[in-house]
Amino acid sequence: MWTKSQLTEAFRNAGLHDGDLVLVHSALRKLAPVDGGADTVIDALLEAVGPDGTVAVPTHTWGVVGAGQPVFHQALTPSNVGALTNVFRKRPGAIRGLHPTHSVAAIGPRAAEFVGGHEQDDTPCSANSPYRRLCDWGGKVLIIGAGLDCCTLFHGCEQWAGMPWAVTEHTVQLYSIAADGRVIPACHHQHFTNTWDQYPRLEPHLIEAGAMRITHIGECALRLLDARAAADWLIAQLRKDPSIILPEKMPPTAAPS
């Protein structure tokens, strides 16, 4: 059973340092058992980056918020991307963004600035989003136990590279309700989600480019990406040859023009 000190050591060996900004994706079943569960994992992450660092997690709600149910509540709507994210968003000091489908929660001195304003975006991963800030601020992505198919940063790269399939042309009317009761309308372009399962194909290229490394704690893989280096490589690649992440069959409305 993993302890907090063992996890902290593993996260630091993976490449986290004092003062880091890190976005964490996780599949805790691959890490278990942990003494204290998700809270211990979060404690270890916070310790790995120290008091000057900021830890963030996706608290996405695209699985429950959409045209059929258009309301997201900052405090009440559960995340649909893993157990750790739901424990994290309820932690004292955690600040959750207000984006209706792709919110991020963060703890640390840069948390409010990191997640702030995301509700103003009409796409999941605009150039103003936390995913872009991760690159611009020298942040990292840590993936615990899962593969690259969960890496939201790459959805952002598709959008920033100008790929025509990145988001839908039509919009849906969504609403975010802040914890204080404010209602924020959002006219939203959604993702095409038919490329995520191609992301694992990027792994050897990212390692070769020096943008990613893989370490382990027991049998659980820890993938750490330099967000800026990974995004720079992928955006350049997409503009040169987007087939690297395209499935064999694309929906007609998502086909590159």
Backbone as JSON, one array per atom type, in Angstrom:
{
  "sequence": "MWTKSQLTEAFRNAGLHDGDLVLVHSALRKLAPVDGGADTVIDALLEAVGPDGTVAVPTHTWGVVGAGQPVFHQALTPSNVGALTNVFRKRPGAIRGLHPTHSVAAIGPRAAEFVGGHEQDDTPCSANSPYRRLCDWGGKVLIIGAGLDCCTLFHGCEQWAGMPWAVTEHTVQLYSIAADGRVIPACHHQHFTNTWDQYPRLEPHLIEAGAMRITHIGECALRLLDARAAADWLIAQLRKDPSIILPEKMPPTAAPS",
  "N": [[0.86, -1.19, 0.0], [0.68, 2.11, -1.0], [2.28, 4.96, 0.43], [2.03, 8.42, 1.48], [4.6, 9.62, 1.51], [6.05, 7.92, -0.17], [4.68, 8.31, -2.58], [5.11, 11.05, -3.0], [7.88, 11.06, -3.39], [7.98, 9.53, -5.74], [6.61, 11.21, -7.54], [8.31, 13.38, -7.62], [10.6, 12.14, -8.62], [9.59, 11.63, -11.11], [9.68, 14.12, -12.23], [8.6, 16.45, -11.14], [8.91, 19.58, -9.47], [9.74, 21.98, -6.87], [7.59, 24.76, -6.9], [6.41, 24.25, -9.35], [3.86, 24.35, -11.9], [1.29, 22.17, -12.49], [-0.82, 20.1, -14.36], [-2.95, 17.47, -13.7], [-3.82, 14.32, -14.85], [-5.55, 11.29, -14.15], [-5.75, 7.79, -13.36], [-6.8, 6.2, -10.91], [-7.2, 3.56, -10.2], [-5.14, 2.18, -11.33], [-3.04, 2.84, -9.76], [-3.66, 2.09, -7.18], [-3.27, -0.1, -4.27], [-3.68, 2.8, -2.16], [-2.7, 4.27, 0.82], [-5.05, 5.94, 2.4], [-6.22, 6.81, 0.1], [-7.57, 8.89, -2.53], [-7.21, 11.42, -1.35], [-4.69, 11.23, -0.18], [-3.06, 10.98, -2.45], [-3.45, 13.52, -3.58], [-2.4, 15.11, -1.52], [0.27, 14.31, -1.7], [0.96, 15.22, -4.27], [0.71, 17.99, -3.89], [2.7, 18.37, -2.02], [4.9, 17.65, -3.55], [5.21, 19.78, -5.33], [5.47, 21.86, -3.64], [4.91, 24.81, -1.49], [4.91, 27.0, -3.19], [4.06, 26.06, -5.56], [1.51, 25.02, -7.95], [-1.21, 22.89, -8.26], [-3.35, 21.34, -10.55], [-6.41, 19.94, -11.81], [-8.4, 18.37, -14.38], [-11.87, 19.0, -14.35], [-14.0, 18.02, -15.85], [-17.23, 18.17, -17.45], [-18.47, 17.34, -19.71], [-19.74, 14.97, -20.18], [-22.2, 15.14, -18.99], [-23.28, 17.65, -19.37], [-24.77, 19.41, -21.94], [-26.53, 19.86, -25.05], [-28.96, 18.63, -24.37], [-29.08, 18.79, -21.6], [-28.38, 21.62, -20.38], [-27.09, 22.94, -18.25], [-24.52, 23.84, -16.05], [-23.26, 23.58, -12.8], [-21.11, 25.19, -10.69], [-20.4, 24.37, -8.07], [-21.89, 22.05, -7.62], [-22.15, 20.24, -9.82], [-20.93, 17.13, -10.7], [-17.64, 16.03, -11.64], [-16.87, 14.19, -14.62], [-14.57, 12.79, -15.1], [-13.06, 11.04, -13.48], [-12.26, 9.68, -10.21], [-10.41, 10.99, -8.51], [-10.57, 13.64, -9.36], [-13.04, 14.54, -8.43], [-12.76, 14.39, -5.67], [-10.72, 16.24, -5.41], [-11.84, 18.72, -6.31], [-13.48, 19.4, -4.2], [-11.84, 19.98, -2.14], [-10.56, 21.96, 0.6], [-9.63, 25.22, -0.28], [-9.48, 24.69, -2.98], [-10.08, 25.92, -6.24], [-12.51, 26.08, -8.61], [-12.97, 26.36, -12.08], [-15.34, 28.03, -14.32], [-16.13, 27.08, -16.76], [-18.53, 25.53, -18.84], [-18.32, 22.84, -19.81], [-15.64, 21.98, -19.78], [-14.26, 22.52, -17.36], [-11.63, 23.4, -15.04], [-10.02, 22.64, -12.0], [-8.04, 24.03, -9.35], [-5.35, 24.19, -6.97], [-3.34, 26.29, -5.07], [-0.95, 29.05, -5.19], [-1.33, 30.26, -7.7], [-3.78, 29.52, -8.53], [-6.38, 30.8, -8.83], [-5.9, 32.67, -10.87], [-5.12, 30.94, -12.87], [-7.39, 29.35, -13.56], [-9.29, 31.26, -14.03], [-11.75, 33.14, -15.87], [-12.31, 31.31, -17.87], [-14.88, 30.63, -18.5], [-15.68, 32.51, -20.31], [-14.93, 31.72, -22.77], [-15.8, 30.4, -25.98], [-15.22, 27.89, -26.81], [-13.81, 24.68, -25.86], [-10.99, 24.76, -25.38], [-9.59, 27.32, -25.75], [-7.27, 29.94, -26.8], [-7.13, 31.41, -24.54], [-7.59, 29.74, -22.47], [-7.13, 27.57, -19.52], [-5.6, 25.45, -20.49], [-4.01, 26.47, -22.52], [-2.67, 28.39, -21.04], [-1.17, 26.73, -19.48], [0.89, 26.03, -21.21], [1.97, 28.57, -21.83], [2.81, 29.44, -19.36], [4.85, 27.78, -18.66], [4.16, 25.23, -17.68], [3.41, 21.8, -16.65], [2.25, 18.51, -17.58], [1.0, 15.83, -15.84], [0.41, 12.45, -16.04], [-1.17, 9.97, -14.44], [-1.09, 6.64, -14.38], [-2.75, 6.38, -16.62], [-3.12, 6.63, -20.25], [-1.97, 8.58, -23.11], [-4.34, 9.18, -24.31], [-6.06, 10.58, -22.69], [-5.26, 13.19, -22.62], [-6.02, 16.39, -22.5], [-4.72, 18.66, -23.34], [-3.86, 18.13, -25.94], [-6.18, 18.28, -27.47], [-6.48, 21.01, -27.36], [-4.22, 21.75, -28.85], [-4.95, 20.9, -31.41], [-6.97, 22.74, -31.93], [-5.56, 25.21, -31.72], [-3.78, 24.93, -33.77], [-5.38, 25.31, -35.88], [-6.92, 23.31, -37.02], [-9.51, 22.06, -39.03], [-11.39, 20.26, -38.05], [-11.45, 20.49, -35.34], [-13.33, 21.75, -33.59], [-16.92, 21.91, -33.45], [-18.93, 23.46, -36.04], [-21.46, 24.47, -35.51], [-23.23, 25.89, -32.7], [-24.08, 25.36, -29.22], [-26.4, 26.35, -26.74], [-25.41, 26.97, -23.55], [-25.25, 27.07, -19.91], [-23.61, 28.42, -17.12], [-23.62, 28.14, -13.65], [-22.52, 29.95, -11.03], [-20.96, 29.4, -7.81], [-21.91, 31.36, -6.13], [-24.39, 31.87, -7.13], [-24.66, 33.36, -9.46], [-25.66, 33.47, -12.89], [-24.33, 32.46, -15.89], [-24.49, 32.79, -19.22], [-23.48, 30.8, -22.05], [-22.52, 30.52, -25.31], [-21.68, 27.86, -27.13], [-19.12, 26.12, -28.87], [-18.61, 22.75, -29.49], [-16.27, 20.01, -28.94], [-15.08, 17.84, -31.58], [-14.8, 14.48, -30.89], [-13.32, 12.47, -31.98], [-10.64, 12.0, -32.26], [-9.13, 11.53, -30.02], [-8.47, 8.89, -29.34], [-6.35, 8.38, -30.91], [-4.15, 9.62, -29.88], [-2.2, 8.14, -28.34], [-0.41, 7.29, -30.3], [1.36, 9.31, -30.54], [3.29, 9.09, -28.63], [6.04, 7.89, -28.89], [7.21, 9.85, -30.51], [7.04, 12.2, -29.01], [8.66, 11.54, -26.85], [11.11, 11.24, -28.17], [11.44, 13.86, -28.99], [12.04, 15.06, -26.64], [10.01, 16.02, -25.07], [8.53, 14.55, -23.34], [8.58, 12.18, -20.66], [8.76, 8.91, -19.18], [8.18, 7.38, -16.13], [7.95, 5.09, -13.33], [5.87, 3.99, -10.61], [5.9, 1.28, -8.82], [3.94, -0.83, -10.75], [2.61, 1.13, -12.02], [2.45, 3.54, -14.49], [3.94, 6.73, -14.87], [3.49, 9.47, -16.7], [5.1, 12.3, -17.78], [4.76, 15.42, -19.17], [6.3, 18.18, -20.74], [4.54, 20.96, -21.13], [4.7, 23.16, -22.95], [6.74, 22.35, -24.74], [5.65, 19.97, -25.76], [3.27, 20.92, -26.95], [4.28, 22.74, -28.85], [5.67, 21.0, -30.54], [3.58, 19.31, -31.47], [1.74, 21.08, -32.67], [3.25, 22.13, -34.79], [3.64, 19.74, -36.18], [1.0, 19.0, -36.85], [0.29, 21.06, -38.6], [1.94, 20.47, -40.65], [1.51, 17.75, -41.31], [-1.33, 16.49, -40.67], [-2.27, 13.89, -40.5], [-1.17, 12.32, -38.56], [-2.7, 12.11, -36.29], [-5.19, 11.45, -37.18], [-8.04, 9.4, -37.45], [-8.85, 6.5, -39.48], [-11.38, 6.8, -40.63], [-13.21, 9.67, -40.89], [-15.92, 11.65, -39.66], [-18.12, 13.1, -42.1], [-18.67, 15.86, -41.71], [-16.51, 16.6, -40.26], [-14.29, 16.34, -41.78], [-11.04, 17.23, -43.02], [-10.6, 20.3, -44.74]],
  "CA": [[0.0, 0.0, 0.0], [1.54, 3.28, -1.16], [2.13, 6.02, 1.42], [2.22, 9.77, 0.96], [6.02, 9.88, 1.27], [6.45, 7.17, -1.37], [4.11, 8.97, -3.74], [5.82, 12.31, -3.19], [9.18, 10.72, -3.99], [7.76, 9.09, -7.11], [6.25, 12.36, -8.35], [9.53, 14.17, -7.81], [11.43, 11.38, -9.56], [8.99, 11.78, -12.45], [10.09, 15.41, -12.77], [7.98, 17.61, -10.51], [9.84, 20.33, -8.62], [9.16, 23.09, -6.12], [7.15, 25.89, -7.7], [5.83, 23.84, -10.63], [2.44, 24.31, -12.23], [1.08, 20.87, -13.12], [-2.19, 19.6, -14.58], [-2.85, 16.04, -13.43], [-4.83, 13.34, -15.26], [-5.27, 10.12, -13.31], [-6.57, 6.57, -13.29], [-6.33, 5.75, -9.59], [-7.24, 2.09, -10.09], [-3.83, 1.67, -11.75], [-2.1, 3.16, -8.7], [-4.1, 1.5, -5.91], [-3.9, 0.61, -3.17], [-3.01, 3.94, -1.55], [-3.11, 4.5, 2.19], [-5.73, 7.23, 2.46], [-6.92, 7.02, -1.16], [-7.34, 10.06, -3.38], [-6.68, 12.54, -0.57], [-3.24, 11.05, -0.02], [-2.45, 11.31, -3.74], [-3.47, 14.98, -3.7], [-1.41, 15.63, -0.56], [1.61, 14.05, -2.23], [1.17, 16.14, -5.39], [0.94, 19.33, -3.35], [4.02, 18.38, -1.39], [5.92, 17.55, -4.59], [5.43, 21.09, -5.95], [5.75, 22.81, -2.58], [3.94, 25.88, -1.25], [4.91, 27.95, -4.3], [3.56, 25.38, -6.75], [0.07, 24.93, -8.15], [-1.68, 21.62, -8.82], [-4.66, 21.46, -11.17], [-6.97, 18.72, -12.41], [-9.61, 18.61, -15.15], [-13.12, 18.61, -13.69], [-14.86, 18.12, -17.03], [-18.62, 17.75, -17.31], [-19.04, 17.13, -21.05], [-20.57, 13.77, -20.18], [-23.53, 15.41, -18.44], [-23.74, 18.97, -19.8], [-24.83, 19.53, -23.39], [-27.79, 20.4, -25.56], [-30.1, 18.04, -23.67], [-29.03, 19.25, -20.2], [-27.42, 22.68, -20.67], [-26.71, 23.71, -17.07], [-23.38, 23.42, -15.22], [-23.18, 24.27, -11.52], [-19.72, 25.17, -10.25], [-20.22, 23.63, -6.82], [-22.69, 20.83, -7.5], [-22.06, 19.29, -10.93], [-19.74, 16.29, -10.55], [-16.75, 15.78, -12.77], [-17.02, 12.84, -15.17], [-13.25, 12.32, -15.55], [-12.26, 10.3, -12.51], [-12.53, 9.83, -8.78], [-9.53, 11.98, -7.9], [-11.0, 15.0, -9.69], [-14.17, 14.91, -7.58], [-12.22, 14.66, -4.34], [-9.91, 17.45, -5.5], [-12.64, 19.94, -6.45], [-14.13, 19.69, -2.93], [-10.83, 20.23, -1.11], [-10.41, 23.35, 1.04], [-8.65, 25.97, -1.07], [-9.6, 24.41, -4.41], [-10.87, 26.86, -7.02], [-12.96, 25.44, -9.84], [-13.4, 27.28, -13.1], [-16.77, 28.08, -14.64], [-16.44, 26.62, -18.11], [-19.63, 24.58, -18.64], [-18.02, 21.44, -20.14], [-14.23, 21.64, -19.62], [-13.7, 23.26, -16.23], [-10.41, 22.94, -14.37], [-9.9, 23.06, -10.6], [-6.64, 24.18, -9.0], [-4.97, 24.57, -5.61], [-2.02, 26.88, -5.05], [-0.94, 30.52, -5.28], [-1.74, 30.74, -9.02], [-5.0, 28.79, -8.89], [-7.46, 31.68, -9.31], [-5.5, 33.22, -12.16], [-5.01, 29.85, -13.84], [-8.7, 28.89, -14.02], [-10.19, 32.38, -14.18], [-12.15, 33.63, -17.18], [-12.51, 30.24, -18.85], [-16.29, 30.63, -18.88], [-15.89, 33.47, -21.38], [-14.54, 31.1, -24.03], [-16.88, 29.67, -26.65], [-14.71, 26.57, -27.14], [-13.22, 24.08, -24.66], [-9.55, 24.97, -25.17], [-9.19, 28.5, -26.52], [-5.95, 30.5, -26.48], [-7.26, 32.02, -23.22], [-7.98, 28.7, -21.52], [-6.05, 27.03, -18.68], [-4.75, 24.53, -21.25], [-3.0, 27.29, -23.18], [-1.85, 28.99, -19.99], [-0.21, 25.7, -19.08], [2.04, 26.16, -22.12], [2.55, 29.91, -21.74], [3.4, 29.63, -18.04], [5.89, 26.78, -18.4], [3.62, 24.16, -16.86], [3.62, 20.39, -16.97], [1.1, 17.6, -17.5], [1.34, 14.54, -15.25], [-0.64, 11.46, -16.28], [-0.94, 8.89, -13.49], [-1.76, 5.37, -14.65], [-3.5, 6.38, -17.87], [-2.33, 6.88, -21.45], [-2.09, 9.9, -23.69], [-5.68, 9.43, -24.82], [-6.8, 11.47, -21.79], [-4.54, 14.47, -22.54], [-6.82, 17.48, -23.06], [-3.81, 19.6, -24.0], [-3.77, 17.84, -27.37], [-7.36, 18.88, -28.09], [-6.14, 22.41, -27.54], [-3.26, 21.87, -29.96], [-5.71, 20.81, -32.66], [-7.65, 24.01, -32.13], [-4.59, 26.29, -31.93], [-3.16, 24.72, -35.07], [-6.34, 25.67, -36.91], [-7.46, 22.15, -37.69], [-10.93, 22.32, -39.27], [-12.25, 19.32, -37.34], [-11.2, 20.6, -33.9], [-14.58, 22.04, -32.9], [-18.08, 21.95, -34.34], [-19.29, 24.77, -36.57], [-22.67, 24.95, -34.83], [-23.08, 26.12, -31.27], [-25.17, 25.02, -28.32], [-26.56, 27.33, -25.66], [-25.19, 26.39, -22.24], [-25.29, 28.03, -18.81], [-22.84, 28.1, -15.93], [-24.1, 28.76, -12.42], [-21.43, 30.08, -10.07], [-21.3, 29.01, -6.45], [-22.66, 32.46, -5.5], [-25.7, 31.98, -7.75], [-24.65, 34.05, -10.75], [-25.91, 32.65, -14.06], [-23.49, 32.93, -16.99], [-24.8, 32.08, -20.48], [-22.33, 30.51, -22.9], [-22.81, 29.95, -26.62], [-20.5, 27.0, -27.07], [-18.74, 25.15, -29.9], [-18.12, 21.56, -28.83], [-15.22, 19.23, -29.6], [-15.2, 16.51, -32.16], [-14.02, 13.64, -29.98], [-12.94, 11.26, -32.7], [-9.18, 11.91, -32.43], [-8.44, 11.26, -28.76], [-7.92, 7.53, -29.25], [-5.14, 8.34, -31.73], [-3.06, 10.3, -29.2], [-1.08, 7.27, -27.94], [0.54, 7.18, -31.4], [2.32, 10.41, -30.43], [4.22, 8.87, -27.52], [7.47, 7.8, -29.23], [7.67, 11.12, -31.08], [7.21, 13.16, -27.91], [9.86, 11.13, -26.1], [12.28, 11.57, -29.0], [11.56, 15.32, -29.02], [12.39, 15.52, -25.31], [8.85, 16.67, -24.48], [7.84, 13.63, -22.42], [9.34, 11.07, -20.08], [7.92, 7.93, -18.47], [8.75, 6.69, -14.98], [6.96, 4.19, -12.75], [5.81, 3.64, -9.21], [5.41, -0.09, -8.97], [3.57, -1.09, -12.13], [1.84, 2.28, -12.51], [3.25, 4.46, -15.29], [3.8, 8.17, -14.68], [3.91, 10.19, -17.91], [5.23, 13.72, -17.52], [4.99, 16.2, -20.38], [6.54, 19.62, -20.75], [3.39, 21.39, -21.91], [5.09, 24.02, -24.07], [7.49, 21.57, -25.72], [4.73, 19.04, -26.4], [2.37, 21.67, -27.81], [5.04, 23.28, -29.99], [5.95, 19.9, -31.47], [2.37, 18.8, -32.09], [1.17, 22.11, -33.55], [4.07, 22.12, -36.01], [3.37, 18.49, -36.9], [-0.35, 19.06, -37.41], [0.29, 21.97, -39.74], [2.7, 19.84, -41.72], [0.89, 16.48, -41.7], [-2.29, 16.16, -39.61], [-2.66, 12.48, -40.48], [-0.58, 11.63, -37.42], [-3.72, 11.82, -35.27], [-6.5, 11.26, -37.78], [-8.48, 8.02, -37.65], [-9.04, 6.15, -40.89], [-12.65, 7.34, -41.1], [-13.65, 10.89, -40.22], [-17.27, 12.07, -40.03], [-18.06, 14.04, -43.22], [-18.63, 17.25, -41.25], [-15.23, 16.86, -39.59], [-13.19, 16.07, -42.7], [-10.22, 18.39, -43.32], [-10.92, 20.99, -45.98]],
  "C": [[0.89, 1.24, 0.0], [1.23, 4.33, -0.09], [2.36, 7.37, 0.76], [3.7, 10.02, 0.63], [6.52, 9.15, 0.03], [5.92, 7.83, -2.64], [4.82, 10.28, -4.04], [7.17, 12.07, -3.86], [9.02, 10.31, -5.44], [7.42, 10.26, -8.02], [7.47, 13.26, -8.59], [10.49, 13.45, -8.76], [10.9, 11.48, -10.99], [9.36, 13.11, -13.08], [9.39, 16.62, -12.2], [8.96, 18.26, -9.53], [9.08, 21.43, -7.86], [8.8, 24.22, -7.08], [6.5, 25.53, -9.02], [4.33, 24.11, -10.68], [2.2, 23.01, -12.98], [-0.41, 20.56, -13.2], [-2.12, 18.08, -14.54], [-4.07, 15.29, -13.97], [-4.53, 12.05, -14.51], [-6.26, 9.0, -13.53], [-6.14, 5.87, -12.0], [-6.35, 4.23, -9.44], [-5.9, 1.48, -10.49], [-2.77, 1.89, -10.67], [-2.41, 2.41, -7.41], [-3.35, 0.21, -5.58], [-3.03, 1.73, -2.6], [-3.56, 4.14, -0.15], [-3.73, 5.9, 2.28], [-6.39, 7.61, 1.15], [-6.57, 8.31, -1.87], [-6.78, 11.23, -2.6], [-5.18, 12.44, -0.38], [-2.51, 11.37, -1.31], [-2.38, 12.82, -3.91], [-2.46, 15.61, -2.75], [0.0, 15.46, -1.09], [1.93, 14.97, -3.4], [1.47, 17.54, -4.89], [2.3, 19.43, -2.69], [5.13, 18.36, -2.45], [6.21, 18.9, -5.24], [5.67, 22.18, -4.91], [4.75, 23.94, -2.48], [3.87, 26.91, -2.37], [4.37, 27.34, -5.59], [2.04, 25.34, -6.78], [-0.27, 23.61, -8.83], [-3.09, 21.83, -9.35], [-5.11, 20.1, -11.7], [-8.13, 19.14, -13.31], [-10.82, 18.19, -14.32], [-14.24, 18.69, -14.74], [-16.26, 17.57, -16.76], [-19.28, 17.54, -18.67], [-19.92, 15.89, -21.11], [-21.99, 14.0, -19.68], [-24.11, 16.74, -18.9], [-23.66, 19.06, -21.32], [-26.19, 20.05, -23.79], [-29.0, 19.88, -24.79], [-30.2, 18.45, -22.21], [-27.99, 20.35, -20.16], [-26.86, 23.42, -19.48], [-25.56, 23.05, -16.31], [-23.4, 24.25, -13.94], [-21.78, 24.08, -10.95], [-19.51, 24.29, -9.02], [-20.84, 22.25, -6.83], [-22.47, 19.81, -8.61], [-20.79, 18.45, -10.79], [-18.92, 16.24, -11.82], [-16.99, 14.37, -13.3], [-15.68, 12.27, -15.65], [-12.41, 11.78, -14.39], [-12.51, 10.66, -11.06], [-11.68, 10.93, -8.15], [-10.02, 13.39, -8.16], [-12.17, 15.45, -8.82], [-13.75, 15.13, -6.14], [-11.49, 16.0, -4.35], [-10.77, 18.71, -5.5], [-13.32, 20.35, -5.15], [-13.12, 20.02, -1.82], [-10.85, 21.69, -0.68], [-9.32, 24.04, 0.21], [-8.72, 25.7, -2.55], [-10.5, 25.45, -5.07], [-11.21, 26.2, -8.34], [-13.42, 26.5, -10.83], [-14.86, 27.12, -13.45], [-17.09, 27.66, -16.06], [-17.47, 25.49, -18.02], [-19.3, 23.12, -18.94], [-16.58, 21.03, -19.84], [-13.56, 22.43, -18.49], [-12.45, 22.59, -15.7], [-10.47, 23.45, -12.94], [-8.42, 23.09, -10.23], [-6.49, 24.58, -7.54], [-3.56, 25.13, -5.67], [-2.08, 28.37, -5.28], [-1.39, 31.07, -6.64], [-3.09, 30.16, -9.46], [-6.06, 29.7, -9.5], [-7.13, 32.24, -10.69], [-5.49, 32.15, -13.24], [-6.37, 29.46, -14.39], [-9.64, 30.03, -14.37], [-10.5, 32.74, -15.63], [-12.46, 32.57, -18.21], [-13.95, 30.19, -19.35], [-16.6, 31.6, -20.02], [-15.56, 32.89, -22.75], [-15.72, 30.37, -24.66], [-16.43, 28.32, -27.19], [-14.07, 25.97, -25.88], [-11.8, 24.54, -24.35], [-9.05, 26.15, -25.99], [-7.77, 28.92, -26.12], [-5.96, 31.21, -25.13], [-7.48, 31.0, -22.12], [-6.83, 28.28, -20.62], [-5.1, 26.12, -19.46], [-3.67, 25.29, -22.02], [-2.1, 27.97, -22.16], [-0.8, 28.0, -19.5], [1.06, 25.79, -19.92], [2.75, 27.49, -21.88], [3.25, 30.14, -20.41], [4.45, 28.59, -17.7], [5.43, 25.62, -17.55], [3.89, 22.77, -17.4], [2.28, 19.65, -16.93], [1.62, 16.29, -16.94], [0.16, 13.61, -15.45], [-0.31, 10.23, -15.43], [-1.76, 7.67, -13.91], [-2.54, 5.27, -15.94], [-2.56, 6.62, -19.04], [-2.57, 8.28, -21.98], [-3.49, 10.2, -24.21], [-6.51, 10.34, -23.92], [-6.26, 12.9, -21.81], [-5.3, 15.59, -23.26], [-5.95, 18.51, -23.76], [-3.78, 19.39, -25.5], [-5.01, 18.3, -28.13], [-7.11, 20.36, -28.34], [-5.2, 22.62, -28.71], [-3.97, 21.79, -31.3], [-6.4, 22.14, -32.97], [-6.67, 25.13, -32.45], [-3.88, 26.17, -33.27], [-4.12, 25.03, -36.22], [-6.93, 24.49, -37.65], [-8.98, 22.28, -37.84], [-11.88, 21.38, -38.55], [-12.22, 19.54, -35.82], [-12.47, 20.86, -33.1], [-15.71, 22.1, -33.93], [-18.32, 23.37, -34.85], [-20.51, 25.33, -35.84], [-22.4, 25.1, -33.34], [-24.29, 25.58, -30.51], [-25.22, 26.07, -27.21], [-26.46, 26.62, -24.31], [-25.2, 27.49, -21.19], [-24.42, 27.52, -17.67], [-23.43, 28.86, -14.74], [-22.94, 28.77, -11.43], [-21.91, 29.69, -8.68], [-22.1, 30.09, -5.73], [-24.0, 32.71, -6.16], [-25.75, 32.72, -9.06], [-24.88, 33.07, -11.89], [-25.18, 33.27, -15.25], [-23.84, 32.16, -18.25], [-23.55, 31.91, -21.33], [-22.81, 29.88, -24.19], [-21.56, 29.18, -27.03], [-20.34, 26.1, -28.3], [-18.13, 23.94, -29.2], [-17.01, 20.88, -29.63], [-15.8, 18.12, -30.48], [-14.3, 15.62, -31.31], [-13.49, 12.39, -30.68], [-11.43, 11.17, -32.95], [-8.47, 11.46, -31.16], [-7.81, 9.88, -28.72], [-6.7, 7.35, -30.15], [-3.92, 8.93, -31.0], [-1.92, 9.38, -28.75], [-0.04, 7.08, -29.05], [1.64, 8.25, -31.31], [3.47, 10.1, -29.47], [5.69, 8.76, -27.95], [8.03, 9.1, -29.81], [7.92, 12.15, -29.99], [8.43, 12.83, -27.06], [11.12, 11.51, -26.87], [12.52, 13.08, -29.03], [11.96, 15.9, -27.66], [11.25, 16.21, -24.59], [8.13, 15.81, -23.46], [8.81, 12.59, -21.89], [8.38, 10.18, -19.33], [8.75, 7.33, -17.34], [7.65, 5.8, -14.41], [7.01, 4.25, -11.23], [5.13, 2.28, -9.17], [5.14, -0.35, -10.44], [2.78, 0.06, -12.76], [2.76, 3.26, -13.24], [2.91, 5.9, -14.94], [4.36, 8.85, -15.92], [3.95, 11.68, -17.6], [5.59, 14.44, -18.81], [5.34, 17.63, -20.02], [5.49, 20.21, -21.68], [3.8, 22.23, -23.13], [5.81, 23.21, -25.15], [6.58, 20.61, -26.48], [3.81, 19.77, -27.37], [3.09, 22.22, -29.04], [5.29, 22.19, -31.02], [4.68, 19.49, -32.2], [1.74, 19.82, -33.04], [1.94, 22.16, -34.86], [3.78, 20.89, -36.85], [2.0, 18.52, -37.57], [-0.41, 19.96, -38.64], [1.03, 21.39, -40.94], [2.0, 18.58, -42.24], [-0.08, 16.03, -40.61], [-2.66, 14.69, -39.54], [-2.11, 11.74, -39.27], [-1.61, 11.34, -36.34], [-5.1, 11.59, -35.88], [-6.83, 9.77, -37.87], [-8.72, 7.76, -39.13], [-10.32, 6.75, -41.45], [-13.04, 8.53, -40.24], [-15.11, 11.15, -40.59], [-17.2, 13.1, -41.14], [-17.97, 15.5, -42.78], [-17.32, 17.62, -40.57], [-14.05, 16.69, -40.52], [-12.39, 17.34, -42.97], [-10.59, 18.99, -44.68], [-9.65, 21.4, -46.71]]
}
